[in-house]
Amino acid sequence: MVAIVTRVVGWLIGAGVAVLAVGLAGPSQAVSTDFVSTWNPANTSTGSSANNQVRLPLESDGTYNFTVNWGDGSSDLITSWNQAEVTHTYATPANAPFTVTISGTLRGWRFNSTGDRLKILTVEQWGTFNPGNNGRGFADAANLDVNATDGPDLTGVTNLDQIFSGASSLTSIGD
């Protein structure tokens, strides 16, 4: 699927702060809408799901209507931040990393230094991913790097406070 979105056109990182230059993608800059990331369920920490699971960091004030393909042949429809299917159990976790693809509306994402923050390894494509307005979306995601060449959908976003704070493996955040 293709959509025209507000997108990041430049990043500047310093002292744990990401500063964004935002522009409107035009017809020649159409981007895929899927949010694509890779995960290793074995990277556990205090407060994370089990070593054969991945739990998406959705927020109670978010908006969700997406299909998540977990990278092992299974998928779920997510419409609420707290439905059981936001946590996925892998039958063969040794096959990691898993490519997780989210298609649809995802507005509201926040690790906030907790949960499965160490399990996310890369963002391969932002698509129409929208972090919401609570900041700290990828805070302390210490294994995260971004290979995406597009930018996230920042429509209506006014707070990106410490979005990559503590993401110590981050060498790039895409376009």
C-alpha positions as a printed NumPy array, in Angstrom:
array([[  0.   ,   0.   ,   0.   ],
       [  1.228,   3.548,  -0.742],
       [  0.333,   6.805,   0.999],
       [  1.47 ,  10.389,   1.12 ],
       [  2.562,  11.249,   4.646],
       [  4.235,  13.932,   6.645],
       [  7.776,  12.665,   6.873],
       [ 11.096,  13.344,   8.46 ],
       [ 13.473,  15.007,   6.034],
       [ 16.447,  15.264,   8.372],
       [ 17.676,  14.32 ,  11.846],
       [ 20.223,  15.808,  14.216],
       [ 21.183,  13.85 ,  17.33 ],
       [ 23.046,  15.309,  20.26 ],
       [ 23.044,  14.818,  24.034],
       [ 20.263,  12.249,  23.843],
       [ 17.961,  14.547,  21.909],
       [ 16.715,  14.001,  18.375],
       [ 15.796,  17.141,  16.458],
       [ 13.66 ,  16.671,  13.374],
       [ 13.187,  18.6  ,  10.172],
       [  9.721,  17.728,   8.939],
       [  8.26 ,  18.143,   5.465],
       [  5.265,  16.971,   3.512],
       [  5.965,  14.105,   1.139],
       [  4.777,  14.96 ,  -2.363],
       [  3.491,  12.614,  -5.065],
       [  7.022,  11.74 ,  -6.173],
       [  7.891,  10.812,  -2.578],
       [  5.152,   8.255,  -1.955],
       [  6.179,   5.725,   0.672],
       [  5.006,   2.279,   1.7  ],
       [  2.697,   2.323,   4.709],
       [  4.156,  -0.738,   6.496],
       [  6.235,  -0.348,   9.658],
       [  8.968,  -2.982,   9.435],
       [ 11.319,  -3.878,  12.301],
       [ 13.462,  -6.794,  13.471],
       [ 13.362,  -8.347,  16.937],
       [ 15.227, -10.926,  19.024],
       [ 12.973, -12.333,  21.779],
       [ 15.997, -13.682,  23.694],
       [ 17.126, -10.146,  24.646],
       [ 15.279,  -9.966,  27.955],
       [ 15.518,  -7.432,  30.76 ],
       [ 13.644,  -6.631,  33.954],
       [ 10.008,  -6.08 ,  33.042],
       [ 10.216,  -7.647,  29.585],
       [  8.198, -10.538,  28.225],
       [  9.654, -14.08 ,  28.277],
       [ 12.667, -15.085,  26.158],
       [ 10.392, -16.586,  23.472],
       [  8.02 , -13.584,  23.246],
       [  7.752, -10.068,  21.84 ],
       [  5.355,  -7.488,  23.304],
       [  4.58 ,  -4.317,  21.352],
       [  4.856,  -1.118,  23.466],
       [  1.393,   0.257,  22.749],
       [ -0.183,   3.015,  24.849],
       [ -3.617,   3.288,  26.41 ],
       [ -4.278,   6.61 ,  24.654],
       [ -3.163,   5.353,  21.232],
       [ -5.178,   4.533,  18.125],
       [ -4.78 ,   1.05 ,  16.689],
       [ -6.23 ,  -0.848,  13.762],
       [ -3.423,  -2.882,  12.229],
       [ -2.361,  -6.352,  11.242],
       [  0.95 ,  -7.5  ,  12.655],
       [  2.868, -10.211,  10.828],
       [  5.197, -11.653,  13.448],
       [  7.769, -13.047,  10.992],
       [  7.067, -16.698,  11.792],
       [  4.056, -17.189,   9.533],
       [  1.473, -15.961,  12.04 ],
       [ -0.375, -12.656,  12.213],
       [ -2.909, -10.859,  14.42 ],
       [ -5.339,  -7.959,  14.074],
       [ -4.682,  -5.367,  16.788],
       [ -7.369,  -2.812,  17.663],
       [ -6.62 ,  -2.162,  21.349],
       [ -3.43 ,  -1.439,  23.278],
       [ -4.127,  -4.109,  25.893],
       [ -5.478,  -7.053,  23.918],
       [ -3.652, -10.336,  24.497],
       [ -2.33 , -10.465,  20.924],
       [  0.067,  -7.532,  21.45 ],
       [  2.301, -10.196,  23.022],
       [  3.407, -12.919,  20.622],
       [  4.99 , -16.252,  21.574],
       [  7.457, -17.776,  19.116],
       [  7.503, -21.582,  18.865],
       [ 11.121, -21.509,  17.649],
       [ 12.788, -18.413,  19.159],
       [ 16.204, -19.702,  18.078],
       [ 15.251, -18.62 ,  14.529],
       [ 15.66 , -14.969,  15.567],
       [ 15.878, -12.306,  14.459],
       [ 12.258, -12.057,  13.33 ],
       [ 11.022,  -9.42 ,  10.895],
       [  7.82 ,  -7.928,  12.284],
       [  5.636,  -6.048,   9.797],
       [  2.76 ,  -3.814,  10.89 ],
       [  0.186,  -2.748,   8.29 ],
       [ -2.525,  -0.251,   9.175],
       [ -3.057,   2.444,  11.811],
       [ -0.486,   2.554,  14.603],
       [ -0.496,   5.786,  16.624],
       [  1.081,   5.493,  20.053],
       [  4.335,   3.648,  20.816],
       [  6.4  ,   4.027,  23.954],
       [  9.048,   1.832,  25.508],
       [  9.81 ,   4.486,  28.142],
       [ 12.865,   2.485,  29.343],
       [ 10.76 ,  -0.611,  30.118],
       [  9.233,  -3.689,  28.513],
       [ 10.783,  -5.271,  25.433],
       [ 13.074,  -2.317,  24.691],
       [ 16.153,  -4.576,  24.324],
       [ 14.408,  -6.934,  21.907],
       [ 13.947,  -4.477,  19.039],
       [ 17.044,  -4.545,  16.831],
       [ 16.244,  -2.453,  13.769],
       [ 13.676,  -0.323,  12.051],
       [ 13.869,  -1.199,   8.368],
       [ 10.963,   1.001,   7.266],
       [  8.863,   3.588,   9.124],
       [  5.875,   3.602,   6.778],
       [  2.976,   5.368,   8.52 ],
       [  4.273,   4.591,  12.031],
       [  3.257,   7.45 ,  14.348],
       [  4.815,   7.509,  17.837],
       [  2.044,   9.566,  19.443],
       [  2.622,  12.462,  21.84 ],
       [  4.076,  10.97 ,  25.009],
       [  7.778,  11.004,  24.111],
       [ 10.386,   8.349,  25.01 ],
       [  9.153,   6.088,  22.194],
       [ 12.427,   4.175,  21.884],
       [ 13.992,   5.201,  25.211],
       [ 16.697,   2.753,  26.306],
       [ 16.202,   0.538,  23.252],
       [ 19.915,  -0.149,  23.586],
       [ 20.148,  -2.616,  20.666],
       [ 18.257,  -0.439,  18.169],
       [ 19.59 ,   0.869,  14.89 ],
       [ 17.573,   2.354,  12.038],
       [ 18.19 ,   1.31 ,   8.443],
       [ 15.033,   2.944,   7.06 ],
       [ 15.33 ,   5.384,   4.188],
       [ 11.899,   6.898,   4.887],
       [ 10.638,   8.781,   7.917],
       [  7.745,   8.187,  10.325],
       [  4.341,   9.864,  10.041],
       [  4.515,  12.801,  12.432],
       [  1.046,  14.158,  11.723],
       [ -0.249,  15.721,  14.938],
       [  2.895,  14.867,  16.917],
       [  4.041,  17.697,  19.185],
       [  6.185,  15.805,  21.718],
       [  9.229,  13.767,  20.705],
       [ 10.932,  14.24 ,  24.077],
       [ 13.852,  11.815,  24.488],
       [ 12.525,   9.608,  21.694],
       [ 15.901,   7.847,  21.293],
       [ 17.358,   8.559,  24.739],
       [ 19.618,   5.676,  25.794],
       [ 19.446,   3.976,  22.396],
       [ 23.187,   3.425,  22.636],
       [ 23.609,   1.249,  19.516],
       [ 21.964,   3.843,  17.307],
       [ 24.296,   4.868,  14.502],
       [ 21.668,   6.044,  12.048],
       [ 18.02 ,   7.03 ,  12.1  ],
       [ 17.403,   6.845,   8.407],
       [ 16.625,   9.626,   5.964]])
